[in-house]
Protein backbone atom coordinates (compact mmCIF):
# COMPACT_ATOMS: atom_id res chain seq x y z
CA UNK A 1 0.00 0.00 0.00
CA UNK A 2 2.88 2.39 0.72
CA UNK A 3 3.98 2.09 -2.90
CA UNK A 4 0.50 2.98 -4.11
CA UNK A 5 0.37 6.05 -1.89
CA UNK A 6 3.50 7.33 -3.58
CA UNK A 7 2.07 7.16 -7.10
CA UNK A 8 1.97 10.54 -8.81
CA UNK A 9 -1.38 11.87 -9.96
CA UNK A 10 -1.66 12.61 -13.68
CA UNK A 11 1.77 14.00 -14.37
CA UNK A 12 2.83 14.85 -10.87
CA UNK A 13 1.42 15.26 -7.43
CA UNK A 14 2.02 14.56 -3.82
CA UNK A 15 0.81 11.87 -1.48
CA UNK A 16 -2.05 13.03 0.72
CA UNK A 17 -1.55 12.22 4.43
CA UNK A 18 -4.43 10.36 6.03
CA UNK A 19 -5.68 9.67 9.51
CA UNK A 20 -8.31 7.16 10.69
CA UNK A 21 -10.73 6.00 9.45
CA UNK A 22 -8.82 4.13 6.81
CA UNK A 23 -9.77 5.26 3.32
CA UNK A 24 -12.57 2.94 2.25
CA UNK A 25 -14.73 2.38 -0.82
CA UNK A 26 -17.88 0.44 0.10
CA UNK A 27 -19.25 -1.56 -2.85
CA UNK A 28 -22.99 -1.22 -3.48
CA UNK A 29 -25.37 -3.86 -2.09
CA UNK A 30 -27.21 -3.84 -5.43
CA UNK A 31 -25.05 -4.23 -8.55
CA UNK A 32 -25.18 -1.20 -10.82
CA UNK A 33 -25.79 1.26 -7.97
CA UNK A 34 -23.04 3.68 -6.84
CA UNK A 35 -20.40 2.80 -4.28
CA UNK A 36 -19.63 5.07 -1.32
CA UNK A 37 -16.25 6.48 -0.29
CA UNK A 38 -15.10 7.46 3.21
CA UNK A 39 -11.83 8.89 4.55
CA UNK A 40 -10.26 11.53 6.78
CA UNK A 41 -7.42 13.66 5.50
CA UNK A 42 -5.31 16.44 6.84
CA UNK A 43 -5.16 19.49 4.56
CA UNK A 44 -1.67 20.81 3.95
CA UNK A 45 -1.12 24.30 2.57
CA UNK A 46 -3.41 26.89 1.01
CA UNK A 47 -5.57 24.80 -1.33
CA UNK A 48 -8.73 26.96 -1.42
CA UNK A 49 -11.36 24.27 -1.95
CA UNK A 50 -11.70 20.62 -2.90
CA UNK A 51 -13.28 20.72 -6.37
CA UNK A 52 -13.44 17.09 -7.44
CA UNK A 53 -12.25 13.53 -6.90
CA UNK A 54 -11.43 11.05 -9.69
CA UNK A 55 -10.37 7.41 -10.00
CA UNK A 56 -9.59 5.29 -13.05
CA UNK A 57 -12.01 2.56 -11.87
CA UNK A 58 -15.04 4.90 -11.70
CA UNK A 59 -16.61 6.75 -14.59
CA UNK A 60 -17.82 9.54 -12.29
CA UNK A 61 -17.34 10.51 -8.64
CA UNK A 62 -19.56 13.01 -6.85
CA UNK A 63 -19.11 14.57 -3.44
CA UNK A 64 -22.33 14.38 -1.39
CA UNK A 65 -23.59 15.38 2.03
CA UNK A 66 -26.27 13.58 4.03
CA UNK A 67 -28.80 15.85 5.72
CA UNK A 68 -31.49 14.98 8.27
CA UNK A 69 -34.68 16.83 9.06
CA UNK A 70 -36.90 15.08 11.60
CA UNK A 71 -37.29 11.50 10.37
CA UNK A 72 -36.35 12.37 6.79
CA UNK A 73 -32.84 11.87 5.47
CA UNK A 74 -31.67 13.14 2.10
CA UNK A 75 -28.46 13.73 0.18
CA UNK A 76 -27.29 16.71 -1.78
CA UNK A 77 -24.32 16.99 -4.12
CA UNK A 78 -21.46 19.31 -3.17
CA UNK A 79 -19.78 21.26 -5.97
CA UNK A 80 -16.85 22.38 -3.81
CA UNK A 81 -15.71 22.10 -0.22
CA UNK A 82 -13.69 25.03 1.16
CA UNK A 83 -10.63 23.85 3.10
CA UNK A 84 -7.97 25.57 5.20
CA UNK A 85 -4.38 24.69 5.96
CA UNK A 86 -4.21 22.31 8.92
CA UNK A 87 -7.90 21.37 8.77
CA UNK A 88 -9.05 17.74 8.85
CA UNK A 89 -11.54 16.96 6.10
CA UNK A 90 -13.82 14.04 7.02
CA UNK A 91 -15.98 11.97 4.69
CA UNK A 92 -17.92 9.42 6.78
CA UNK A 93 -21.22 7.51 6.86
CA UNK A 94 -24.08 9.86 7.69
CA UNK A 95 -22.10 12.95 6.63
CA UNK A 96 -20.04 13.98 3.64
CA UNK A 97 -19.14 11.06 1.41
CA UNK A 98 -18.16 10.16 -2.14
CA UNK A 99 -20.55 8.48 -4.56
CA UNK A 100 -18.67 6.43 -7.18
CA UNK A 101 -20.69 5.66 -10.31
CA UNK A 102 -20.14 3.02 -13.00
CA UNK A 103 -17.40 1.13 -11.18
CA UNK A 104 -15.12 -1.29 -12.97
CA UNK A 105 -16.91 -4.66 -12.58
CA UNK A 106 -13.56 -6.34 -11.90
CA UNK A 107 -13.27 -4.58 -8.51
CA UNK A 108 -13.47 -6.98 -5.58
CA UNK A 109 -13.30 -6.58 -1.78
CA UNK A 110 -9.68 -6.27 -0.72
CA UNK A 111 -8.51 -4.44 -3.83
CA UNK A 112 -7.50 -0.78 -3.84
CA UNK A 113 -8.63 2.28 -5.75
CA UNK A 114 -6.35 5.28 -6.21
CA UNK A 115 -8.37 8.46 -5.63
CA UNK A 116 -7.08 11.74 -7.09
CA UNK A 117 -8.14 14.94 -5.32
CA UNK A 118 -8.31 18.19 -7.30
CA UNK A 119 -8.13 21.46 -5.38
CA UNK A 120 -8.42 25.08 -6.46
CA UNK A 121 -4.71 25.52 -5.84
CA UNK A 122 -1.73 23.20 -5.80
CA UNK A 123 -1.03 19.87 -7.46
CA UNK A 124 -3.58 17.06 -7.41
CA UNK A 125 -3.10 14.62 -4.53
CA UNK A 126 -3.57 10.85 -4.46
CA UNK A 127 -4.85 8.47 -1.82
CA UNK A 128 -5.21 4.67 -1.89
CA UNK A 129 -8.60 3.42 -0.62
CA UNK A 130 -9.39 -0.20 0.28
CA UNK A 131 -12.46 -1.74 -1.39
CA UNK A 132 -14.92 -3.40 0.99
CA UNK A 133 -18.09 -5.41 0.46
CA UNK A 134 -21.46 -3.74 1.11
CA UNK A 135 -22.05 -5.42 4.49
CA UNK A 136 -18.42 -5.60 5.59
CA UNK A 137 -18.43 -3.83 8.97
CA UNK A 138 -17.56 -0.18 9.64
CA UNK A 139 -15.13 1.68 7.34
CA UNK A 140 -12.39 1.97 9.98
C-alpha positions as a printed NumPy array, in Angstrom:
array([[  0.   ,   0.   ,   0.   ],
       [  2.876,   2.393,   0.72 ],
       [  3.977,   2.092,  -2.899],
       [  0.498,   2.977,  -4.109],
       [  0.369,   6.055,  -1.888],
       [  3.502,   7.328,  -3.58 ],
       [  2.066,   7.157,  -7.105],
       [  1.969,  10.539,  -8.811],
       [ -1.381,  11.866,  -9.963],
       [ -1.656,  12.615, -13.683],
       [  1.771,  14.005, -14.373],
       [  2.832,  14.846, -10.868],
       [  1.423,  15.26 ,  -7.426],
       [  2.022,  14.565,  -3.816],
       [  0.806,  11.865,  -1.478],
       [ -2.047,  13.033,   0.717],
       [ -1.554,  12.221,   4.426],
       [ -4.428,  10.36 ,   6.03 ],
       [ -5.68 ,   9.674,   9.507],
       [ -8.309,   7.157,  10.692],
       [-10.734,   6.002,   9.447],
       [ -8.82 ,   4.126,   6.809],
       [ -9.766,   5.256,   3.319],
       [-12.568,   2.943,   2.246],
       [-14.732,   2.381,  -0.818],
       [-17.883,   0.44 ,   0.098],
       [-19.252,  -1.559,  -2.846],
       [-22.986,  -1.224,  -3.48 ],
       [-25.369,  -3.856,  -2.087],
       [-27.212,  -3.84 ,  -5.426],
       [-25.054,  -4.229,  -8.546],
       [-25.178,  -1.202, -10.817],
       [-25.791,   1.26 ,  -7.973],
       [-23.042,   3.679,  -6.84 ],
       [-20.403,   2.796,  -4.276],
       [-19.631,   5.069,  -1.316],
       [-16.246,   6.476,  -0.288],
       [-15.1  ,   7.46 ,   3.207],
       [-11.83 ,   8.889,   4.553],
       [-10.258,  11.528,   6.781],
       [ -7.421,  13.66 ,   5.496],
       [ -5.314,  16.443,   6.84 ],
       [ -5.165,  19.493,   4.558],
       [ -1.667,  20.806,   3.946],
       [ -1.121,  24.296,   2.57 ],
       [ -3.408,  26.888,   1.012],
       [ -5.572,  24.796,  -1.331],
       [ -8.729,  26.96 ,  -1.422],
       [-11.356,  24.271,  -1.95 ],
       [-11.701,  20.624,  -2.899],
       [-13.281,  20.722,  -6.366],
       [-13.441,  17.089,  -7.438],
       [-12.247,  13.528,  -6.898],
       [-11.434,  11.055,  -9.688],
       [-10.371,   7.411,  -9.995],
       [ -9.588,   5.285, -13.048],
       [-12.012,   2.556, -11.867],
       [-15.044,   4.896, -11.701],
       [-16.609,   6.755, -14.593],
       [-17.82 ,   9.545, -12.295],
       [-17.337,  10.514,  -8.641],
       [-19.564,  13.011,  -6.853],
       [-19.107,  14.57 ,  -3.436],
       [-22.335,  14.382,  -1.392],
       [-23.588,  15.385,   2.026],
       [-26.267,  13.579,   4.033],
       [-28.803,  15.849,   5.721],
       [-31.489,  14.979,   8.274],
       [-34.68 ,  16.829,   9.065],
       [-36.903,  15.08 ,  11.598],
       [-37.286,  11.496,  10.373],
       [-36.353,  12.372,   6.793],
       [-32.837,  11.867,   5.468],
       [-31.667,  13.135,   2.098],
       [-28.455,  13.733,   0.179],
       [-27.29 ,  16.713,  -1.782],
       [-24.324,  16.994,  -4.125],
       [-21.463,  19.311,  -3.167],
       [-19.776,  21.263,  -5.973],
       [-16.854,  22.383,  -3.812],
       [-15.713,  22.096,  -0.221],
       [-13.692,  25.03 ,   1.163],
       [-10.632,  23.847,   3.101],
       [ -7.968,  25.565,   5.199],
       [ -4.382,  24.686,   5.955],
       [ -4.21 ,  22.31 ,   8.922],
       [ -7.898,  21.368,   8.767],
       [ -9.05 ,  17.742,   8.847],
       [-11.537,  16.958,   6.098],
       [-13.824,  14.044,   7.022],
       [-15.977,  11.968,   4.69 ],
       [-17.917,   9.422,   6.777],
       [-21.221,   7.508,   6.86 ],
       [-24.076,   9.86 ,   7.686],
       [-22.101,  12.953,   6.627],
       [-20.038,  13.979,   3.639],
       [-19.136,  11.056,   1.408],
       [-18.163,  10.158,  -2.136],
       [-20.549,   8.481,  -4.563],
       [-18.667,   6.428,  -7.177],
       [-20.692,   5.659, -10.314],
       [-20.142,   3.018, -13.004],
       [-17.398,   1.133, -11.184],
       [-15.124,  -1.293, -12.974],
       [-16.907,  -4.656, -12.582],
       [-13.56 ,  -6.345, -11.902],
       [-13.268,  -4.585,  -8.508],
       [-13.474,  -6.982,  -5.581],
       [-13.302,  -6.577,  -1.784],
       [ -9.683,  -6.267,  -0.718],
       [ -8.508,  -4.437,  -3.826],
       [ -7.499,  -0.777,  -3.836],
       [ -8.633,   2.275,  -5.746],
       [ -6.355,   5.279,  -6.209],
       [ -8.367,   8.462,  -5.632],
       [ -7.075,  11.74 ,  -7.087],
       [ -8.138,  14.938,  -5.32 ],
       [ -8.306,  18.186,  -7.304],
       [ -8.132,  21.457,  -5.378],
       [ -8.423,  25.085,  -6.46 ],
       [ -4.706,  25.523,  -5.839],
       [ -1.727,  23.196,  -5.804],
       [ -1.027,  19.872,  -7.46 ],
       [ -3.575,  17.06 ,  -7.411],
       [ -3.096,  14.623,  -4.526],
       [ -3.569,  10.855,  -4.461],
       [ -4.853,   8.471,  -1.824],
       [ -5.215,   4.668,  -1.886],
       [ -8.597,   3.421,  -0.623],
       [ -9.393,  -0.197,   0.278],
       [-12.456,  -1.739,  -1.394],
       [-14.918,  -3.396,   0.993],
       [-18.091,  -5.414,   0.463],
       [-21.464,  -3.738,   1.106],
       [-22.054,  -5.418,   4.495],
       [-18.415,  -5.6  ,   5.592],
       [-18.431,  -3.827,   8.966],
       [-17.559,  -0.179,   9.644],
       [-15.133,   1.676,   7.344],
       [-12.394,   1.97 ,   9.982]])
